[in-house]
Amino acid sequence: MSVINDYILKDRGYSNYENTVDLPRHRWYYYKEGFSPYLVEKAIESSDIGKDDLIIDPFNGSGTTTLTASVKGYQSIGIEVNPFTSFLSDTKIRNANVKKLKEWREKLIDSSDKGADSPLLKYSTFSQNENLKKWLFNDSVLNSFEGGWQLTDEIKSHDIKKITRLALIVSAVQNCNARRDGKCFRYRPNWEENGLGKESFLQVLSHNLDTIIEDIDKQTITQKANIITGDCRTKLKSKSIQPFKLCVTSPPYLNTFDYTDIYRPELFLGKFVFNNKDLYKLRLKTVRSHIQAKWKKPTQNDFGFLYQQTMTHVNDNIENLMSKNIPMMIQAYFEDIFNILKLLKQKAAKDAQIWLVVSNSAYADKQIPVDLIIGDIGTKAGWYLKEIGVLRHLRKRKTKYSTNVNELRESVVIFSNSKP
Ligand SMILES: C[S@@+](CC[C@H](N)C(=O)[O-])C[C@H]1O[C@@H](n2cnc3c(N)ncnc32)[C@H](O)[C@@H]1O
């Protein structure tokens, strides 16, 4: 099987999140690593799926798949290991009594205005302290956030509690001194003079609450997705998950990106983790696409010729890798993908399809054809490979380990449970 370079979905924004910024509910939180709801719509259109059929996303992230399915009236399940993103996807599909929500909006702004002592003051890099040159939040942002958060403890409605908490987290992150930039945080230019504090926090909070209220008022979700927090490598074994007809998903890419580290502010703000030990435990549950944890060593390696070629290249060029653990990570990544595709096969209804968005990676100056390797792995797991289509080419930042690879291919790999 070869990759379709002039694919019909190429360069139309299907693999990125940019076109969500104006879409109701999706726009509550900008999730950089998300794909487009239009991709999910396309997959629904292209598969023979009825309203009683189930859609699943084992790497649900911000919940693009589950929100799109819910809006369109399909049953869906999303599994997500990161408790913040899982909370986000679960909150975006909530309805609420708008009158009550508006009442809480006022109280929330009052409480944030009064503020309270944040437990994150002086903790790690979260706020100013004598040992730091840079800190993520100015004290008054954290205290306003905490004032609002403490009020949410009093909210009886589960829906309103979650919605207001999400608005608080998003508003705090918008008042962070640094911005996410790829795998790290980059401090905003002149961040020390940017004046981020209580006033800017309250302003953003009011705006975010208004947007949320407007969307909830306009759009009622009738078919709420089932959001499961946890590691899909184990959760997919659960008997409670019924056979699915369509899986639209995007696993972490093979690029050493650590989703627990990059969403650290949200995880701490939302009290999903309380210390670095909690964060590390979470990291161990993520797919092995990074080297920040001492996970179990992989044992399987029968993933086809392209995989073998990749492993030979990285092992022969170990001195040109940023870490000597990269070959093991690559093996572990494909082992995880293989096991997940096998579990999905066991849960697949007749004629089920998987739409899997992935990107190639570069190691030791060579592009690793992740899409094609996953094509081989899926076939080994019992799926029929339908097609691999290029969604776009991503410009690659040059690093000292990869000076010759200028762009990486992002593709959708489509598998079917029945012979084409
Ligand atoms: C590329 S993102 C998915 C984005 C999603 N398509 C969206 O539009 O928001 C990959 C997600 O997989 C999650 N993840 C990593 N390891 C996981 C695991 N073992 N089980 C479930 N989710 C996992 C990450 O936390 C991340 O949210």
The ligand as an SDF file (V2000), in Angstrom:
LIG
                    3D

 27 29  0  0  0  0  0  0  0  0999 V2000
   -3.3940   13.8810   19.6040 C   0  0  0  0  0  0  0  0  0  0  0  0
   -4.2080   13.9670   21.1250 S   0  0  0  0  0  0  0  0  0  0  0  0
   -5.8950   13.6780   20.6630 C   0  0  0  0  0  0  0  0  0  0  0  0
   -6.6150   14.9430   20.2770 C   0  0  0  0  0  0  0  0  0  0  0  0
   -8.0630   14.7420   19.9180 C   0  0  0  0  0  0  0  0  0  0  0  0
   -8.2110   14.0900   18.6270 N   0  0  0  0  0  0  0  0  0  0  0  0
   -8.7730   16.0960   19.8720 C   0  0  0  0  0  0  0  0  0  0  0  0
   -9.2500   16.5010   18.8140 O   0  0  0  0  0  0  0  0  0  0  0  0
   -8.8100   16.7620   20.9110 O   0  0  0  0  0  0  0  0  0  0  0  0
   -3.7660   12.4500   21.8940 C   0  0  0  0  0  0  0  0  0  0  0  0
   -4.3940   12.2330   23.2520 C   0  0  0  0  0  0  0  0  0  0  0  0
   -4.1010   10.9100   23.7030 O   0  0  0  0  0  0  0  0  0  0  0  0
   -4.0460   10.9540   25.1210 C   0  0  0  0  0  0  0  0  0  0  0  0
   -3.4190    9.7180   25.6110 N   0  0  0  0  0  0  0  0  0  0  0  0
   -2.1110    9.4080   25.7160 C   0  0  0  0  0  0  0  0  0  0  0  0
   -1.9550    8.1780   26.1950 N   0  0  0  0  0  0  0  0  0  0  0  0
   -3.1930    7.6690   26.3920 C   0  0  0  0  0  0  0  0  0  0  0  0
   -3.6850    6.4310   26.8810 C   0  0  0  0  0  0  0  0  0  0  0  0
   -2.8610    5.4640   27.2700 N   0  0  0  0  0  0  0  0  0  0  0  0
   -5.0330    6.2580   26.9630 N   0  0  0  0  0  0  0  0  0  0  0  0
   -5.8870    7.2320   26.5830 C   0  0  0  0  0  0  0  0  0  0  0  0
   -5.4740    8.4440   26.1450 N   0  0  0  0  0  0  0  0  0  0  0  0
   -4.1490    8.6480   26.0280 C   0  0  0  0  0  0  0  0  0  0  0  0
   -3.2900   12.2310   25.4010 C   0  0  0  0  0  0  0  0  0  0  0  0
   -3.4750   12.6730   26.7290 O   0  0  0  0  0  0  0  0  0  0  0  0
   -3.8970   13.1710   24.3480 C   0  0  0  0  0  0  0  0  0  0  0  0
   -4.9770   13.8740   24.8900 O   0  0  0  0  0  0  0  0  0  0  0  0
  1  2  1  0
  2  3  1  0
  2 10  1  0
  3  4  1  0
  4  5  1  0
  5  6  1  0
  5  7  1  0
  7  8  2  0
  7  9  1  0
 10 11  1  0
 11 12  1  0
 11 26  1  0
 12 13  1  0
 13 14  1  0
 13 24  1  0
 14 15  1  0
 14 23  1  0
 15 16  2  0
 16 17  1  0
 17 18  1  0
 17 23  2  0
 18 19  1  0
 18 20  2  0
 20 21  1  0
 21 22  2  0
 22 23  1  0
 24 25  1  0
 24 26  1  0
 26 27  1  0
M  CHG  2   2   1   9  -1
M  END
$$$$
